[in-house]
């Protein structure tokens, strides 16, 4: 088909491909339905029976039914990060439907167990529940699960910190492997579900995430950002990856050639790779990378993606663009066949085309929220909790005493965007009440009234559909309970109706029982103006002001209605904030009446930081800090339970006990009581470094080069609040007898306390000498051991020279250098109990030979320079941001070359200098102009002949993209 007539015929043909949940009639017995045939033969047989239109339709997220072949509709993408969460309702045109299912701890909490076997069991339960929901409604609950998230947690300010596992790639990969294996099941030929790893790659920022480019040098990309994807894929624990929204070194991740090459090399299974939601249209929209959708979609397929997540249930725009790409010669049918085969591969492995539906087809709906899964959720939530501090043995609490349970999270549970609906809720107050002789609760929230100083009227929710400043007194509807959740962002909950103040695109309303939704509109900054008044700064979607213009400050109209009418505080309505109930004082008074106080503080997963909204700081809400201080002053026996989705720079001092947990699901209260009362020994360990403050982090969240910016426990030089791997126990452990050699490291661990307990034994290494910058420590292995009092166990790790390799930029491969390696075994990255020195005979990285063309991206260090796309199809080059930006190639063996040749695009110059960016100038190559950023030319210039081993600097001018160079 060609031209407009061809597209019209294609659109008409699409209308004949029904999106029904079941085929109109069963196909006759065909080879692709024979389980005895090899999988490749079955895939090829089915692909060969499809028309071109049918093939293209299968490249959309919603794969339509093909009745003549007996194919049912297949929908990819059910969220299952820590339990089945939500899916899109096909019947309702793609509307989001939340699952009421078992909710396990948030992903970062699951990882804090450091227990792959437990996580495998959690994954198996989630896979069962996905099957159970699928059995009830297969068009809503698809079996391709978009989980887990394996982006390493490089910076704790990332809004999606709760979705990932760890700042360490090895730990992330191990937990992802366990969870993925559980999701997939243990049948060698069939999948229970098909997990997809998110989001490839180098993605850790939300602000303008579809427009920012992650600048990732080769070592960091290979050693850090790719590793968490590689590990589960090599262990057959995932069936594909989802591409991320960002650009990687100048190229949109949606067209990263890794997806067709490197990623697929990590698995001997056929992979099914998918785009993130609406990412294909970003290529022609926010990223402006391609002129037409046909070009964009062709590039997506050629880059190695097999499914377009776009236009909800409507696959027609995707099919139309792909057909245009075929017509224009941008794509071949063979390339389409490959992608279609990838898409169908997981359907075969899920058993869809087997006569009996495969071994997992009979899992019933009754598995959802089963008693067994509730028990597992309680176990996981307890094991995920981390005892951060336990001075004077305040924990465990003795059963039977009286307890005050106070704080904004004391008697409520929250789920998150990727969490399912809680089928029930056991809060901290609930769990502790079951153990204590008496309890008392208090939220710690201040109850306030806001009086418009201009009119003297109070803000009221007497009409929940239109909040106004019209009340004449501080009656119930004019009272709001306020909680500060951090970053200065608060929520305002009406005391009369229990609903939260929200903008709702105008007018202001009180409809919601909790902050929720994609556009979280229940967020406000109550900003003190220094004159006794405050203004309300709407922060519901502050990073996307284009949705409602620049006006983000609340004003009051002549009719008393609240609106967003000012871009600054100066033009906002000024309110007198009258504190009707001092929540901090009330909580302290309650704590004073009980033997022990438990202060439950933390974060709300929908407020201040989440997808599409990064945090700006690390502090707990100021009023919550004040609550801790006041309760501690009222009752010295105070335990803080910090429930958060990410590290917090907890400023409260003098509190004897601190326990951290994520938002851990319906069984949170039971699990917390299990830990606080000592039924469960605290076994969780931190999977991220907790900095003292945000000042210990790079000023810019987008610093992806962890080596240069000294991020994570591997490279940071600052003292943390709590180190990576930290977590205390109710017993104590002694390490002894460390042995290293012969490919193994072993150590004996002894429980020296009076009760059984769990220890996470952590193995780190440090390379003493290297050509390159090496990490302070690198995690090489871990094991969780349970020991009775007085018992010992020898823990053995495999550690070969290959495990000690790092990426050699000079030769573009992994290398283990000859060096002495420190073997460090202990209870955290900062608590090393045993040390040994291990000499390793490996390689010596030779001096660089710059006489052959050397890729510019293989530099050793840089200043200001940016990594950019060499072409839209592949390759990475280097460009300058400002004059004087440089890259350096250390230890180069110069041989007296007299010519300096640069392959570059654009216009500008490259200076060749020795020793430093301001060192001896050997010569300058000038590129007059190549006609475009993707048009390259070689330019040569004479240089002074130099011999010997030197550090060679290239000083770049803006406007030039340097691909490679040589000196000879």
C-alpha positions, 0 to 999 in steps of 0.5 A: 500500500502506498500514499493516502489511499494505502493509509485509508485502506490500512485504517479500514483493515484495522477496524476489522481486527477486533479488540475482544478478550477472546477469539471469535472462534478457535483456530484449527490445530496448527503447528504453532499450537504444538508444545512438542515443537521447539519454541523458535519453530512455533514462533516462526510458524505463527509469524508466517501466518500473519498478514502485514497489518496483523503483524503491525497491530501486535507491536502496540501495547494492546495486541488485538485478537486475531480470530482466524488464528484463534488469538485472544487480545493480549495487553502488556503492562501490569504494574507489580512492583511490590504486589499487583498494583494497577493495570489499564482497563481495556473496556473503559478505554484505558482507565487505571484500575487499582488491584485490591491485592496483597501489598508487600513493603515498597521495593526499597524495603524489600531490598533492605531484607538482604534476603534473596530467598525471601524476596523470591517467595514474595515474587512467587506470591505476586506472580500467583496473584497476577495469575489469579486476577488474570483468571478473573479478567484477562483484558485488564490484568495482563501477565506481562508485569512491569517490574522490578525497577532496577535503576540504582539509587544513586541520589536519595533525592530522586523522586522514585527512590521508593521504587528501586532497590539499592545504590549498589549494582550487585545488591540491586541485581541480586534482589531483582533476580530473586524477585524476577525468578519468583514472578516467573515461576520454576517451570523450565519451559513456561512462565508464570508471569513475564517480568520487565526490568525498568528503566533502561538506563541511567535514569534518576531524575524526574524534573524534565526527565524526557528532556535531560541527558544523562552524561555517563562516561563509559566506566560508570555506564558499564560498572554501574548503570548497566549492571543491575540489568545485566545480572537478572538477565544473565540469570534468566530472571526477566523477559525484557526491559523497558526503555527510560524517558531520558536521553543517554549521552545525547540520544533518547533512551527510546532509541538506544541501540543497546536494546537490540545489541548489548541488552539481548546479549545478556540472555540466551532467551528471546527478549520482549522490550517495551517503551515507557508510556507515551515515550514514542511521541516524545521523540517527535514532541518534547525531544524533537529528535525526529521530524515525523512519527514514521521516522521515530517509530522506525528507529524505535523498532530498529533500536530493539523495542518490540512494543509501543506504549502509546495512545492507550488502547488505540493501536491505529496511530502506531500501525499507521506510522509503521506502515508509513515507515515501511512505505518510505523504506525506513523499515523492512518487513524482516525487521518487523517480523523480528519484533513481532516474534519477540512480542509473541515469544512471551505469549508462547512461554506463558502457555497461551498457545498450549492446549491446556494453557500451560502449568500456571493456567489453573491458578485461581482467583482465591490466591489473591490476599490469601491467608498465606500471603498475609502471613508472608507480607507480615514476615517481609515487613518485619524482616525489612525493618532496620534498627538504626539506633538502640541506646541503653537497650531501650528495645525490645519493649517489654510486653504489658507496659503502657505505650503512647503511639503518636505521630502523623503515621501512628494510626494510618497506612499509606500506599504509593502510586505503584502499590495496590489497594490495601485489603485491610490495614493494621496500623502501628497503633493497632499492632502495639495495642495488641501487646501493650497494657494500655495505649494512647494515640495522637497524630501530632498534627496542628489544628489550624484556622486560616483567616483572610486578613483582608475580609476577616473571614475564615477558609471553610469547607462547609461546601466540599465542592467549593472551599471559600474564605467566607466563615465568620468563626472557627467552627469545624468546617473552618478547621484544618489539620496540617502535617509538614511532610518535608521540603516545606510541603504540607497537607491540609485535612478538614476536621469536619469532613476528614477530606483533604484540601485540593486544587482539582484544577479549580475550584478548591475542594475537599473530596479526597480521603488521602493525597493520591492520583497522578496529579497530586493536588493536595500539596501546599507550602504554608509560607510565613511572610514575617509579618504574622501572616502566611500565604498558601503556595500550591505545590500540587504539580509545581514542577509542571506549571504549564498545566495551570500557568505561572500562578501558583499562589492562592488568592481570594476572590470577591465572592470568597472563592479560593483560586490560583491568582498570583505568581508570587507571594506578594499578590497572594491572599494573606492569612492569619494562621490561628493554631487551635490545637498545638499537635506537638504539645498534645502528643507530648502530653500523651507521651508523658502519661505512658511508660514508653513513647513510640513516635511514628513519623516520616513521609507520605508517598504521594507528597513532596517526592514521587514519580515526576517530582524529585525532592529538593532536600533530605530533611524530615518535616520541621514540625515532625522534628519538633514533635520528636524533640517534644516527646523525647523531652516529655518521656526519655523512653522514646522510640522513633519509628521512621516510615519513609520511602527514602533516606532522611537526614534525621536531625533529632538527637538524644532519642535512644531508639530509632527504627526505619521502615518503608511503607510496608503494606497492610501488615505494617502494624503487626510487623512493627510490633513483632520487631519492637517487642522482640518477637523478630530480631531486626534483620534489615540493613540499609541499601543506601547511604544516609547522608548527614544532609543534602550538603553532602550531595552534588548540587545538581541531581543530574550528576550521573558520573558517580566516580567524578562526583564521589557518590554512593558508598563506593566513592564518597569521602564524607561521613554519613549519618548511617552507612550503606549496609547498616543495621543493628540486632538485639544480639551481637556477633563476632567475626573471626578466622578470615581466609582469602585465596583459591577463589574463595573468602571464608569467615566464621561468625559467632552469635555472642549474645543471649538470643537468636538473631540474624546477621548480614555478612558483607564482603567488600574489596578495595584495590590498592593500586591501579592505573585508574581511580578505584572505589573506596569499597565495592560490595562483592557478596553478602549472606544472611545467616540466622544463629542461635545464641552461642552458635557459630557458622563459617560463611563462604563467598566465591571471589575469583580474579574475574570478579575484581575486574573493572572497565578499562577505557583504553582497550574497551574491555574488562580487566583485572589488574595486578594488585593487592586487593584488601578483603574486607568483611563486616556488618556494614560498609563502615563496620569492617570486622575482619581484613586480609590482603589478597595479591592478585596476578592479573594484567598491567594496563599498557600505555595508550597508543594514540597513533591509531584513531582513538575514540574521544569518549574513552577519556580518563577525565574531563571538565565541562565536556558533554557526551553526545550522540554521534548519529541518531543510530549509534555512537558517542562523541564529546562536545564542549559546553564552554570554551576551555572544556577539556578531556584527558588521556593519561599515560599515552606513549607518544612516538614523535608524531608530527600530525594531529588528526581529528574526526569531528562534526560542526565547527570549532577547534581542538587544542592538543596540550601536554600535562594539563589543560594549560600545558604545552600547546603542541598544535591546534586542529580547526574544523571550519564547518562540516554542514551539520552535527552529524556530518563528520570530517577529518581535519589534520594539523601539524604538531610538535613532535614529542616522545615518551609517556605523557598525559594528553589533553584535548581542549575543545571549543563549543560547537564541535563534536569530536568523535576520534583523534590520532597523533602520528 
